[in-house]
């Protein structure tokens, strides 16, 4: 059955359509324009009221209400605060479209009239500011807009559309939770899965696609380096963990430069180094915080094992006994790389270019950030996935940045401020183009 499903998916991708019905494109544009005022209001409300990962109660309810109003059959609180909306529209493939829901613990400094001022208690009970600093409010608005278009033009496509609002993307927990709850068994198994992620570097009105790896494996590693503390004036009576930790930091830099193939990208960054309390005291321990990034699964395994080997090897060289070997802890919240199915991505690229124009759709380089959308393509079903980038920055700001060399505020920055118009319209148009191409009626009926 699994092999048959893979053959069917390959057959569906084998014949790209790309041909654009100019009349349909015009009708969709008018529909999006008519809906836009309500969608912008929806976007501003989401931006004003962000919620943290695993706490998206009101956000998910708002998304569910909009999808239900569009005519979808909606299931709420699926895998936490997940939302699953389904519209069956005759025979044909099933396309899944994902949006994330959660905000970040960031104090907004955009100066927008609708900037978030939310402060809430996180799951640990700590008061933190909250902001949609990664554009998930843009994603949700595009999801709702796409739902409205698909519902309005049912006569132009055939198959099943499944739209999901996924919680806890920023904690890379939500996709796993929804899949574990039975997303692919309690609802029709998708033939394709699509997602948008806004970009802090592409101009609004444009889209970027990447075949193959687009986002990275990520592992967070914490290392406790032990020693024997004492007086700074008598280092010979100690085993100095600060010196040992420093040697480890330097040695870690050789993993990428001397152990990885030059064609297999990887990053090892030591982002924190904490130890000691006073200038003349050698401490008993030092703590290091490390992030590891890669694309291939083989590189991911190698990075983790190399960190463990180097930490132990340097400790042995420093004369530490077995009971003082560094403690290396790999966080369970690591994430696998996102791999865009090349055939699906080519088809999506062509379909969007047919609607937006070839100049508005770029082939872009991958990033070393992470996304748990990857998991929708890593189940036993091996669903082909494609995440594409949506330009969200005013074109004049992109041009100024290129001219002056001053970087734009990045995703997760307190100053990240996507422009709703034309970003949301472009996102809806692009996603609609991709879905209508995959569910084109005259191929299935």
C-alpha positions in Angstrom: 0.0 0.0 0.0 2.8 2.4 0.9 4.6 1.6 -2.4 1.4 2.2 -4.3 0.9 5.6 -2.6 4.5 6.6 -3.6 3.8 5.6 -7.2 0.6 7.6 -7.2 2.4 10.6 -5.8 5.1 10.3 -8.4 2.5 10.1 -11.2 0.7 13.2 -9.9 3.9 15.2 -10.0 5.0 13.9 -13.4 2.7 16.2 -15.4 3.1 19.8 -14.2 0.3 22.1 -15.4 1.5 25.6 -15.0 -0.9 26.9 -17.6 -2.8 29.8 -16.1 -6.4 30.6 -16.8 -6.3 34.4 -17.0 -10.0 34.7 -16.3 -9.6 32.6 -13.1 -6.6 34.6 -12.0 -8.6 37.8 -12.3 -11.5 36.3 -10.4 -9.2 35.1 -7.6 -7.5 38.6 -7.5 -10.9 40.2 -7.1 -11.9 37.7 -4.3 -8.6 38.4 -2.4 -9.1 42.2 -2.8 -12.6 42.0 -1.5 -11.5 39.8 1.5 -8.4 41.8 2.2 -9.8 44.5 4.6 -11.2 41.7 6.9 -7.9 39.7 6.6 -5.8 42.7 7.5 -8.1 43.3 10.5 -7.6 39.6 11.4 -3.8 40.0 11.1 -3.7 43.1 13.3 -5.8 41.3 16.0 -3.4 38.4 15.9 -0.4 40.7 16.1 -1.8 42.5 19.0 -2.6 39.3 20.9 0.3 36.8 20.5 0.5 33.7 22.6 3.5 31.6 23.5 4.1 28.0 22.4 1.8 25.4 24.0 -0.5 28.3 25.2 -2.2 29.2 21.9 -5.8 28.8 23.2 -7.3 32.1 21.9 -5.2 32.1 18.7 -6.3 28.6 17.7 -9.9 29.4 18.5 -9.7 32.5 16.2 -8.2 30.5 13.3 -10.7 27.7 13.8 -13.6 30.1 13.7 -12.4 31.7 10.4 -11.8 28.3 8.7 -15.3 27.1 9.8 -16.8 30.3 8.5 -15.1 29.7 5.2 -17.0 26.3 4.9 -14.4 23.8 6.2 -15.1 21.0 8.6 -13.0 21.9 11.6 -11.5 19.9 14.5 -10.0 21.8 17.4 -7.5 21.0 20.2 -5.9 18.3 18.1 -2.4 17.5 19.4 -2.6 20.4 21.9 -4.1 23.5 20.5 -3.8 22.3 16.9 -6.5 23.0 14.4 -7.4 20.7 11.5 -9.8 22.0 8.8 -11.0 19.8 5.9 -12.8 20.5 2.7 -13.7 17.5 0.5 -14.4 18.4 -3.0 -14.7 15.3 -5.1 -12.1 12.8 -6.3 -8.5 13.7 -6.5 -5.4 14.2 -4.4 -5.2 15.5 -0.9 -3.1 18.7 -0.2 -2.2 19.7 3.3 -1.4 23.4 4.0 0.2 24.3 7.3 0.4 27.5 9.3 2.0 27.9 12.7 0.3 29.7 15.6 2.7 30.7 18.3 4.6 33.9 19.2 7.9 34.4 20.9 9.0 35.8 24.3 10.3 39.1 22.8 9.4 42.7 23.7 8.3 44.4 20.5 10.2 47.5 19.4 8.8 48.0 15.9 7.0 51.3 16.7 3.9 50.0 14.9 0.5 51.4 15.9 -0.6 47.9 16.5 2.6 46.7 18.3 2.1 44.0 20.9 2.3 45.1 24.5 1.4 41.6 25.8 3.1 40.4 29.0 2.2 37.0 30.2 3.3 34.2 32.5 5.1 31.4 30.6 4.7 27.7 31.5 7.3 28.1 34.3 5.3 31.0 35.8 7.8 33.7 34.7 6.4 36.9 33.4 7.6 37.5 29.8 6.8 39.9 26.9 5.2 38.2 23.8 5.5 39.2 20.2 4.9 37.7 16.7 8.5 38.2 15.9 8.6 35.4 13.3 5.6 36.3 11.3 3.3 33.5 12.2 0.4 36.1 12.2 1.2 36.6 8.5 1.1 32.8 7.9 -2.3 32.5 9.7 -3.7 35.3 7.6 -2.6 33.7 4.4 -4.1 30.3 5.5 -7.5 31.9 6.2 -7.4 33.9 2.9 -6.5 30.7 1.0 -9.3 28.9 2.7 -11.8 31.5 1.5 -10.5 31.3 -2.1 -10.6 27.5 -2.2 -14.2 27.5 -0.8 -15.3 30.2 -3.3 -13.9 28.4 -6.3 -14.8 24.8 -5.7 -15.9 24.4 -9.3 -12.2 24.9 -10.4 -10.6 22.1 -8.4 -11.1 18.5 -7.3 -9.7 16.7 -4.3 -9.4 17.4 -0.6 -7.8 20.4 1.1 -6.6 20.0 4.7 -5.6 23.2 6.4 -3.9 23.0 9.8 -3.0 25.5 12.4 0.0 24.0 14.2 1.0 25.0 17.8 4.4 25.2 19.3 6.5 25.6 16.2 9.0 27.7 18.1 9.5 24.9 20.5 9.6 22.4 17.7 7.0 20.3 19.5 3.7 21.0 17.6 4.2 19.0 14.4 5.3 16.0 16.4 2.3 16.3 18.7 -0.2 16.5 15.8 1.3 13.6 14.0 1.4 11.5 17.2 -2.3 12.3 17.7 -3.1 10.7 14.3 -3.1 13.5 11.8 -2.3 11.0 8.9 -4.7 8.3 10.2 -7.7 10.2 11.5 -7.8 12.5 8.4 -7.1 11.7 4.8 -3.4 11.1 4.2 -2.0 14.0 2.2 -0.3 13.4 -1.2 1.5 16.8 -0.8 2.2 19.2 2.1 2.8 22.9 1.6 3.8 25.7 3.9 4.7 29.4 3.7 7.4 31.1 5.8 7.9 34.8 5.6 11.3 36.2 4.8 13.1 39.1 6.5 15.2 39.7 3.4 12.9 39.2 0.4 10.9 42.2 -0.8 7.1 42.0 -0.3 5.4 40.9 -3.4 7.9 38.2 -4.1 8.4 34.5 -3.3 11.5 32.3 -2.9 11.8 28.6 -3.5 14.6 26.1 -2.7 14.8 22.6 -4.1 16.2 20.0 -1.6 17.4 21.2 1.8 16.0 24.6 2.8 16.4 24.5 6.6 18.8 22.7 8.9 19.1 20.0 11.5 19.4 21.7 14.9 20.7 20.2 18.1 21.2 22.1 21.4 24.0 20.7 23.5 24.9 21.6 27.1 28.3 20.7 28.5 29.3 20.8 32.1 33.1 20.8 32.4 34.3 19.6 35.8 37.6 20.4 37.5 39.1 20.8 41.0 38.9 24.4 42.2 41.2 26.3 44.4 43.1 29.6 44.9 44.1 31.4 41.8 47.6 31.9 43.3 48.1 28.2 43.5 46.9 26.8 40.1 49.3 23.8 40.5 47.0 22.5 43.3 43.9 22.6 41.0 42.5 21.2 37.8 41.3 24.4 36.1 38.0 23.9 34.3 38.2 27.3 32.7 41.4 26.4 30.9 39.9 23.0 30.0 36.7 24.5 28.7 38.7 27.0 26.6 40.7 24.1 25.1 37.4 22.3 24.3 36.0 25.5 22.6 39.0 25.8 20.4 39.1 22.1 19.6 35.4 22.1 18.6 36.2 24.5 15.8 38.1 21.7 14.0 35.0 19.6 13.6 33.8 21.5 10.6 37.2 22.5 9.2 38.9 19.1 9.5 36.2 16.4 9.9 33.4 17.4 7.6 33.4 17.2 3.9 33.7 20.7 2.5 30.5 20.0 0.4 28.5 19.0 3.5 27.6 22.3 5.3 27.7 22.3 9.1 28.0 24.9 11.9 29.3 24.5 15.5 28.7 27.5 17.7 29.5 27.9 21.3 27.0 30.5 22.4 27.5 30.6 26.1 30.5 30.1 28.5 29.8 30.4 32.2 32.2 29.7 35.1 33.7 31.3 38.1 32.7 33.9 40.7 35.8 35.9 41.5 39.1 36.8 39.9 41.3 34.9 42.3 39.2 31.7 42.6 39.5 28.7 40.2 36.0 27.2 40.1 35.0 23.6 40.2 33.0 23.6 37.0 32.2 25.6 33.8 29.1 25.3 31.6 29.1 25.6 27.8 26.0 26.1 25.6 26.4 24.8 22.0 24.2 24.8 18.9 24.9 22.3 16.1 23.6 22.9 12.6 23.7 20.7 9.5 21.6 19.3 6.6 22.3 15.6 6.2 21.3 13.1 8.9 24.8 11.7 8.7 26.4 15.1 9.4 24.0 15.5 12.3 25.1 12.3 14.0 28.7 13.1 13.4 28.5 16.5 15.0 27.0 15.2 18.2 29.5 12.3 18.5 32.4 14.6 17.7 31.4 17.0 20.5 31.2 14.1 23.0 34.6 12.7 21.8 36.4 16.1 22.0 35.1 16.9 25.4 36.2 13.6 26.8 39.5 13.6 25.0 40.5 17.1 26.2 39.5 16.1 29.8 41.7 13.0 29.6 44.6 15.2 28.2 44.1 17.5 31.2 44.5 14.6 33.6 40.9 14.4 34.8 39.8 11.1 36.3 36.9 9.1 34.9 34.5 10.5 37.5 35.3 14.1 36.4 34.7 13.6 32.6 32.5 16.4 31.1 28.8 15.8 31.2 27.4 16.3 27.6 23.6 16.6 27.4 21.8 16.8 24.0 18.3 18.5 24.2 15.4 16.3 23.2 13.9 19.4 21.4 16.3 19.0 18.5 14.9 19.2 15.0 15.5 17.5 11.7 16.3 19.4 8.5 13.6 20.4 6.1 13.9 18.8 2.7 11.8 20.2 -0.1 10.9 17.5 -2.6 12.5 18.7 -5.8 9.8 17.6 -8.2 7.0 19.1 -6.0 9.1 22.3 -5.6 9.6 22.6 -9.3 5.9 22.3 -9.8 5.1 24.8 -7.1 7.6 27.3 -8.4 6.2 27.0 -11.9 2.6 27.4 -10.8 3.4 30.5 -8.7 5.4 32.1 -11.4 2.5 31.6 -13.7 0.3 33.7 -11.4 2.8 36.3 -10.1 5.2 36.5 -13.0 8.6 34.9 -13.4 10.4 38.0 -12.0 8.5 37.7 -8.7 9.6 34.1 -8.0 13.2 33.5 -7.1 15.4 30.4 -6.5 17.0 31.2 -3.2 19.7 29.7 -1.0 18.9 27.5 2.0 19.2 28.7 5.6 20.7 27.1 8.8 17.6 27.9 10.8 15.1 25.1 11.7 11.5 24.3 11.2 9.4 21.4 12.5 7.4 21.4 9.2 10.1 19.0 8.2 8.4 16.2 10.2 5.4 16.2 7.9 7.6 14.7 5.3 9.6 12.3 7.6 6.8 9.9 8.6 6.6 6.4 7.1 4.3 7.8 4.5 7.1 10.0 3.1 4.7 12.7 2.0 6.5 15.2 -0.4 6.7 18.6 1.2 7.5 22.1 0.0 8.0 25.2 2.2 8.5 28.4 0.3 9.6 31.8 1.4 7.3 34.8 1.3 8.8 38.3 0.9 7.6 40.5 3.8 9.8 43.6 3.7 9.0 46.9 2.0 11.0 46.9 -1.3 12.5 50.3 -0.6 14.0 49.0 2.7 15.4 46.0 0.9 17.0 48.3 -1.6 18.4 50.6 1.1 19.9 47.7 2.9 21.6 46.5 -0.3 23.0 50.0 -1.0 24.2 50.8 2.6 25.2 47.3 3.7 23.1 47.8 6.9 21.3 44.5 7.7 17.6 44.4 8.0 16.0 43.2 11.3 16.0 39.5 11.2 13.3 37.0 12.1 13.0 36.8 16.0 14.2 40.4 16.2 12.2 42.8 18.4 12.2 45.2 15.4 11.0 42.7 12.8 7.9 44.3 11.1 6.5 42.7 8.0 4.3 44.9 5.8 0.8 43.3 5.6 0.2 44.7 2.1 1.1 43.3 -0.3 2.6 40.4 1.7 -0.7 38.8 2.7 -2.2 39.2 -0.8 1.0 37.7 -2.4 1.0 34.8 0.1 -2.7 33.9 -0.6 -2.2 34.2 -4.4 1.0 32.0 -4.3 -0.6 29.3 -2.1 -3.8 29.3 -4.2 -1.8 29.0 -7.4 0.1 26.0 -6.0 -3.0 24.2 -4.6 -5.1 24.8 -7.8 -2.3 23.4 -9.9 -2.0 20.3 -7.7 -5.8 19.8 -7.6 -6.5 20.9 -11.1 -9.9 19.6 -12.0 -9.5 18.5 -15.6 -6.7 16.1 -14.6 -8.8 14.2 -12.1 -12.3 14.1 -13.5 
